[in-house]
Amino acid sequence: EQVLTLNPAWTDVPRAENFAQLALHISATLPGGARQDNGTETGEGGNKSNLAGAKVLIVDDDIRNIYSLTSVLETYDIEVLHAERGRDGIALLEQVPDVDAALSDIMMPEMDGYETMRQIRNEPAIAHIPLISVTAKAMKGDRQK
């Protein structure tokens, strides 16, 4: 609930069924919407040019998830940063001023994704960064959180 009230620009995006859909959701969160299209097709309905040059932070405690997401995002010419803990992700956002979006796991030790996102929204210098939850939590009540 706090995430909704702390970020009035919050919008619900549909579940991504494949990596091309995830790329489209990321593109839609970038400032100004999707980046300019120069016609470079990816073959899965996405467009590499929409995301080329974007910088995305992945916050996840499971290195396998970081590796998988990084592998896919790099095919869209996205620069990927990563942190394995919420606190480290927040620190990285504060140190690197031009991050376009952040993907955060929900189930992490020490500071879960909900708390990580709350703290990001409470920091004026980084509160504007679009946040996307990446999680295996798929129960009805989880989406409302």
N, C-alpha and C positions, 0 to 999 in steps of 0.2 A: 504494500500500500504506500509506503513512504517513497518508493521509487516513482510512483505515479505523481505524487504531490510535489516532489522535488524537481521533477523534470516535466514541465507542462508540454514540451514538444514530444513526449513519449508517444510512440505509436506501436500498435501490435502488428507484427508481420506474421504471415502464415508460416507454418512449419516447412522447412526446406526438405524436399524429398530426395534431392541429389545435389552434387557440388555446384552444378550450373545455377540452380535456384539459389543456393547460398550466396554465390557470387552476385547474382542480381539483387538480393536483399542488401548485401554490403554496398553495392553501387548506389542503391536508392537512399542509403543513410548518409552518403557523402555530402558535404556542403554543396548546395545548388542542385542536388539530385544526381542522376547518373552523369558520368563524365562524357565528354564529346565523343561521338562515334566516328571512326575513320574507316569502318567497313572490314576490320579484321575479324572474321568469324572464328569462333572456337569449335563449332561443330555440335555443341550441345545447347544451342539456344542462347548462350551468353555471348558477350563480345569483349575480347581482350582489351580493346582500347578504352572501354568504359572505366576500367580499373587501373590501367597502366599508370605507374608512378604513385599510386596511393600507398600510404603507409598504415599498416594495421598491426595492432598489438594483440597477441593471443595470451590470455592468462589461464593457465591450466596446470594442475599438479601432475598430470600424467604425460610423460614425455612422448608416449605413443600418439596421443591426441595432437600434441604440438607438432610432431613430425608429419602426421597425416594432413592436418590443416595447412601447414606450411607448404607441403608438396603441392597441394591443390592451388593455394593462393598464388604461389610463385608462377604457375602456368598462366595466370592472368597478369603477370608482370607487376605484382604487388610486392612492395618491400615489407617483410615481416619481422617484427620484434616479438620477443616472448619473455614471459615471467612465469615462474612455477608457483608463486604465492601471491595472494591478493595485495599484501603490503608492497611487495616488489613491483607489481604492476602499477600501483599508484605512484610509487617513486619514479618509475620509468616514464610515466605520463608527465610528471612534473619536470623531468629532466629533458625530455624530447618534445619540444613545443609543437611540432607539425604532424602529430599522429592524426590520421583522418577518421579512424574508428577503432573500437576495441571489441574483441570477442572474449567473453569470460565464461568459464565453466561455473556451474552453481555449486557442485559438491566438491569443496576443497577443505583441507584441514586448516586449523588456526583461524582463518578468516574466510568464510564461504563467499560465493559469488554475490549473494544478496547484499551482504555487508560491504563487500568491495565496491559494488555499484553505488550504494548509499554514500560511502565516503567520497567517491569520485564526484557525485552530485553536490556534495557539501563543500567542495574546493572550487572557488570561483574561477581559478586559472584553467581548470580542466573540465568543469561541469558541462561545457558545450559539446564534448566529444560524444558522438553516437556510440551507444553500447548495445551489443547483441549477445544474448545468452546462448550458450552452447551447452546442452545438457542431455543426459539420459533420463532425467525426471520428466515423465510424460503423463502424470496423473492430472485430472481435471483441476484440482486445487493448486497444483504447482504452477500452472500458467497464470493464475490469478495473482500469485505472489509477485 
